[in-house]
């Protein structure tokens, strides 16, 4: 717990310092004043820098954060047990088949949940991690299907594209929230404007952020279908369908606790919100993924 809090605080401090330096170098000291009004150009740069820098710092340290917060044990290619070496060889074989020239790191983390994720700032600095629960409760073919799905994420560059989408959404949220708050604050007394502007900015960012997260989630769901198709081309459609069916059976039981950090949660192979919460889900329903694989021809990366 304290380790996660420490790393979270460290990341946020790094974001604030970096953004402050960048804005200072760009000469962006402010974007609004009661005398001169709203400078949309400065506001656009301000929003873009804040929106993108935080996302890219999270991306750059995502592999390191995953290891630290989740206790991922990276498999040593030169010195590992037979089971771990088999896992390593599966990932390497799939990565080569996907056209990757630099092999990802491969690790195992302790969790009873059936899950896996891929993370890292680039194809050449990536990590594929699987839970101990997945290793213990899935067949070899099913594990290969899961690994193919995660390798597809890496080969498709999903970590970078997801960061870009999130950064752009963040920038739009900040931009329009500040426009809204500026014009609302003009309708109150001058001495009250800073507080009104602050409060309306917070409320507008909350509302727009919720709407923006639906856009990010929709893109993520589309990306999952593409990774499923990529996995089918790498390992075979049957193995991917079998892996999804195993997840479907497992998640009919109460959800198991799994403290996956937000920076890698979108690259897990399963989550299960229902109803209106499905609009915020980063993954489509398992039954929909299975049906799409059954009906569609295999397509590549």
N, C-alpha and C positions, 0 to 999 in steps of 0.2 A: 504493500500500500504506500508506504513512505517513499519507496523507490519511484513508483509511478508519479506521485505528486512532485517529487524533485525533478524528474525529467520533464514533466509538463510545464513546471515553472521555468526551467532552463530554456525550453523551446520558446516560450512566450517572451522571455527576456531577450533572447537572440533576435526574435522577430521585431520587437519594438526598437532595439538598437539599430538593426540593419535598415529598417524602413526610415527611421529618423535621419540616418546618414544619407540615404539615397535622396530623400526629399530635400535635405539641405543642399546637396550637390546640384540638384535640379533647380534650386532657387524657389521652391514652393514653400513659402512661409505661411500662407493663408489663402483661403478661397472665398471668404465672405466677410463683408463689413457693412454696417448700417449706412455708411457714407457712400461707398462705391458699389454696393450691391453684390451680386453673386458673379464670381469669375468662373464661368463654366469650363474654360480650358484648364485652369489650375485645379478645379474640382475633379475633372476627368483624370488628370495625371495623379492627383492625390489618391483617388479611388482605385485606379489601376495598380499603382505601386503597392498600396496596402492589400488589395485583393490578391495580387499575384505573388508578392514576395513571401507572404505567410504560407501559401500553398506550396511554393517551390522549396522553401526551407524544410517543410514537413516531408516533401518528397526526397530531398537530399539525405535526410537522416532517417528515412523510413526503415531501411534495413537494420541499421544500428539500433533504432528504437524497438523494433520487433524482437531483436535478440535480448535486449536489456529488460524490457517489460514482461516478456512472456517466457523468458528462460529457454530460448531455443538453443538446443545443443547441435552445433554444426558438425556434420560428419566429416571426419578426416579421410580424404581419399587414400592416404598412405597407410593408415592404421585404424581399421574399424572391423567390427564383428561382421559375420557373414550376412546377417539380416540387414544390417545398415548398408553394407556394400551393395547388396541386391537393390535396395532402394536408390542408392546413388547411381548405379548402372542404369536403372530404369529411366531416371531423370535425364541422365546424359544421353542415352539413346534417343529419347523423345526430342531433346533439345537439338541434337544433330539432324534428326529427321525434319525438324522445323526450320532448319537452315541457320541455326545459331552457331557461331564459331567460338564464343567464350561461354564456358559452362557456368550455370548458376550455382551458388552455394546451396546445399541441401541440408535440412535440419529437422529435428524432431522436438516437439515440446510436449510437456506432460499435461494432458487434459482428457477426461473421460468422453468428451464430445467427439463426434465424427466430423472432423473438419480439416481443412488445409487452406493455405493462402500463399499468394505470390506477392512479393514486394521488392522495392529497390528503385533507385533513381534512373536506371537504364538497363538495356539488355545485357550489357557487360558487367553490371554490378547488381545482380538480382539474387533473390533468395526464394527458394521453395521450401516451405515448412509444413509438416503434417503432424497431426495430433497422435499421441500414443493410443488413444481410443480408436482412431481410424486404423492404425497399424494392427491392432489386436482384433478388430471386429469385422474387417473387410477381407475378401479373398484377394489373391494376387492380381487377378484380372481387374477387379473393381478398383484396387489401388492404382493400377496402371491408368485406368480411365480418369481417375481424379488427377493424377500427376499430369496427364496429357492436357487436361483442362487448364491447369495452372501454367504449364509451359506455353500454352496458347496465349494466355494473358501476356506473358513476357514477350513472346515473338511478335504479338500484335502491337506492342508498345502501349498497352493499356494503362500502365502506371503514369506515363507522361500525359497521355490524352485526358485521363481522368483529372489530373492536376490542372491542366489547361482549362477544362470545362469548369471545374470548381473555382479557379481563380477568376475567370470571366464573370461567373455568376456572382461571386463576392464583390467584384468591382461594380457591377450593375446595381446590386443591393445598396452599397455605400453611396453611389452617385445619386440615385433617385431618392433614397431616404433623406439625404441632406438637402436636396432641392425642395422636397415636401416640407421639411422642418423649417427651412429658411422662410418660405412664403407664409407658413402658419404663424411664425414668430413675428412677422411684420404687423400682425393685427393686434398686438398687445403693447403695453407700455414699454418704453426703451429699457428701463431698469429690470424688467422681468424677462426680456428677450433671451438672455443667455440660458436661463433655467428652462424656459419653454422650448428653446431650440434643442437643448440637451435631451429633455424628456421626449419630445416628439421624434427626435432622431432615433432614440432607443426603441420606441414603439414601432416606428416605420421600418427599422432594420429587422425587428423581430418578425413583423408580418411579411415583409418582402423576403426575408431569409427563409421562412417556411415555404413560401411559394417557389423560391429558387431551389430549395432542396428537393422539391418534386421534379424539377427539370433535371437536376443531377441524377436523381434516382432513376428517372426514365431512361436517360442515356446509359446508366449502369446496367439496367435490365437488358437493353439491346445488346450491350457488350457481352453479357453472359450468354445470350443465344449464340453469338458469334464464336465465343470460346468453346461452347459445347460442340459446334460444328467443326471447329479446328481440332478438338480432342477426338472426334469421330474419325477425322482424316488421319490423325497420327496413330491412334491405338485401335481403331475399329469402332463402328457404331454400337455393336453389342456390348462392349466393355463399358462405354460411357452410359448407356441405358441401364446396365446392371448396377453401376455405381450410384446412379440417381435413384434407382429403385431401393437400394440398400439404405440410402438416406431417407427416403420416404417412409420406409418401415421404422427406422430409428426415431424419426421425429413425430411418429404417432404417439410416442411416450412423452412425458413432461420434459420440457427443455432442460438440458443440463447447463450448469454454470460454465461460462467460458469468457474470461476477461480479455477479449481481443481488443487492442487499442483502435481508436477511430481511424488512424492512418493506414491500417491494413484491413479493417472490417469489410470494406467494399470488395475485397478480393477473396473472401471466404467462399466456400462452395455452396453454402446453404444458410438461409435464415427464413423465418416463418411468420411475419406479420400478416394479419387478416383484416378484412373489411376496409375501412377508410385508411388504415395504416399501411395497406398494401401500396398506396400511392407513394409512400416514402421508403418502400423496400428496394434495396439494391439488387435483389435477385427475383426473377419471376417464380411463380409457384412450381414446385417440382413436377407436378403432373403435366403442366403446360410444357415444360422443358422436355419431358419424356415424349409427349405426343408430337412435338415439333421434330424431334430427332427421328421418330418413327415415320413421319409423313414426308419429310424432306430428304432429298438426296444429299450425300455427303459433300460438303464444300470445304475448300481448303482455307489456309490462313490468309 
